[in-house]
Amino acid sequence: MAYSQHAKLIQDGVETWNAWRAANPGAMPDLSGIDLSGWDLSRAFLKQVNFANANLIKADLSGVNLEHANFFGAKLLNTNLREANLKGAELSRADFKGANLEGACLQEATMGNVSLREMLLRGINMRGANLFGSDLTQADLSCSDLTGAVLADTILELVNFYGASLRNANLTGAVVRFANFKNADLTGAVLAKVNLKEAQLTLGQRMGLMLRGKAGA
């Protein structure tokens, strides 16, 4: 559970919370397990806060700097994370159902075993993100930057990667049935144990993968 002092500070209001954060720049706030469902936190200073297992259903975190925050197991159902900075955040096992992640930065975020099914993630920054074992079925990742991302053992069925960067991404063991990779940059992508026969690729992409010795391209 959250440290009672930290919980009281945020519950006293954003202005009180921000004043305390400004006066204690080295603090590592613990709000784990707290219930802030429906709260407007769009002006709060929440960098590096521990929100593990917290209830943030329908909370407004739009535009907030959440760099290196911990949301492990948090409830983020219908949470507004539009244009939030989640660089380096821990988001594994969080529940994102109905969450708005449009324009958010997920660079180097850890998102293991999460469901991003049918989510709109067009043009999103996921450079170096780790989505090991996650389900992205029918997500729209067109024009997104997944350079160096870990997508090993993910479900990528019907995902739209049109125009996305997957340079040096690790897709080992991913399920890519009917995924759209047209005009995506697959330079250096690791495609071990990936069956691309039913994926959507341009003729040039297929030929390039065959030349690389990618079986099943």
N, C-alpha and C positions, 0 to 999 in steps of 0.2 A: 504493500500500500504506500501511498504518497506520504512523505514526511509531513506531519501535521502543520508545521510552519509554512511550508511551501504551498500546501493546499489552501490554507487560509489566505495567503497573500494573493493567489490568483482569484479566489472567490470574493475577495474584497474589491475586485475590479482591475481592469487593465492598467489604469493609471497608477494604482498602488503597486501592482506587479512590476511595471516598467521602471518605476522609481527605485524599487528594491534591486532590480537587475542592474541598473546604472550604478548604484552604490556598491554593488558586489559583483564586479565583472568576472571574477574567477569562480563564482559559484557554479555548481553542477546541479541544477534543480531536479528534484525527483517528484514527478506527478504520476507515478505508476499507479494504475488502477483507479484513477480519479474519474468521476462522472462530470463531464463538461458538455454533455449532449445539448445541441441547440445553441451553444454560446457563440457570440461574435468575438472572435479572437484575431480579427484581421489587422489590428494595430498592436498586437502583443509582441514582445521580444521573447522569442521561443527557441532561439538557437541552442542546440545541445541539451534540450530538455528531455528527460526520461518519461515518455508517455506509454511505456510498456503496459499492455492489457488495459489501457484506458478506454473509456466510453466517449467517443467524439462524434457520435451519430448526429448528422445534420449540423455540425459545427461549421463556422465560417473561418477558414484558414487561408483564404485567398490572398495571394501576394506576400505571404509571411515568410521570413527567413527561418527555415527549419533545418538548416545545415547541421548534419551529424546528430539530429534528434533520433530518439529511439522509440519506434512505434511497434515494436515486436508484439504481435498478437492483439493489437489495438482494433477497436471497432470504428471503422471509417465509413460506414454505410451512409450514402448520400451526403458525405462531407464535401465541402467546397474547398478544393486544393488548387483551384485555377491560378496559374502563374506563381505558385509557391516554389521556394527554393528548397529542394529536398536532397541537395548534393550530399553524398556520403551518409544519408539517413539509413537506419535499420528499419526495414518494413516487412521483414519475413513474417509469414502467417497472419498478417493483418487482413481484415475483411474490407475490401474496397467496393462492395456491391453498390452501384449507383453513385459512386464518388466522381467528382469532376476534377480530372487531372489535365485539362486542356492548358497547354502552355507551361506546364510545370517543368522544373529542372530535376531530373532523376539521375544525373551524372554520378557514377560510382556508388549509387544506392544499392543496398542489398535487399532483394525482393524474393527470397526463396519461398517456394510453396505457397504462392498467392494466386488468386484468380483475377485475371484482367479480361475475362470473357466479354466480347462485344464492346469493349471500351474504345472511345475516341482518343487516340494518342498521336494524331497526325502532327508531324513536324517536331516531335518532342526530343529533348536531349537525354539520351540514355547511354552516353559514352561510358564504357567501363562498368556498366551496371551488371549485377549478378542476379539473374532470374532463374536459377537452377530449379528444375522441377515444377515450374509454374505453368498455369493454363492460360493461354492467350487466344483461345479459339475465337475466330471472327473479329479480332481486334483490328483497328485501323492504325497501322504504324507507317503509313505512307509518308515519304519524305523525312522520316525520322533519322536521327543519328545514333546508331547502335554500334559504332566503332569499338572494337575490343570487348563487346558485351559477352557475358556468359549466358547462353541459351541452351545449355546442355540438358537433355532429358525433359525439355519443355514440350507442351502441346501447342503446335502452331498451325493447326488445321484452319484453312480459310482465312488466315491472317493476310492483310494487305500490306506488303512491304514495297509497293511500287515507289521507285525513286529513293528508297532508303539506303543508308550506308551501313553495310554489315562487314566492313573491312576488318579482317583479323578477329571477327566474332567467332565464338566457339559454339557450334550447333550440334555437337556430338550427341547422337541418339535422339535428336528432336523428331517429332512427328510433323511433317510438313505437307500433308495431303491437301491438295487444292490451294495451297498458299500461293500468293501472287508475288513473285520475285522479279517481275519485269522491270527493267531499268534500274534495279537495285545493284549496288556495288558489292560484289562478293569476293573482291580481291583478298586473298589470304585467309578467307573464312575456312574454319575447320568443319568438314562435313562428314566425318567418320560415322558410319552406321546410320546415315540419313538416306532414305529412299526418295529420290526426287522425280520419279517417273510420273507421278500425278500432280506434281507442283507446276505452277505456271511460270515458264521461263521463255525468253526469246531464243530463237534459233542460235544466235551468236553466243548467248550464255551457255546453252547446252553444248555447243561445240567447244567452247573454252573449257568447260568442266571435263569433257571427255579427254581433251588434250592434257588436262591435269591428272588424268587417270582416275577420275571420280566415277566409280561404278554406279550404274543406275541413274545416271544423269539423263 
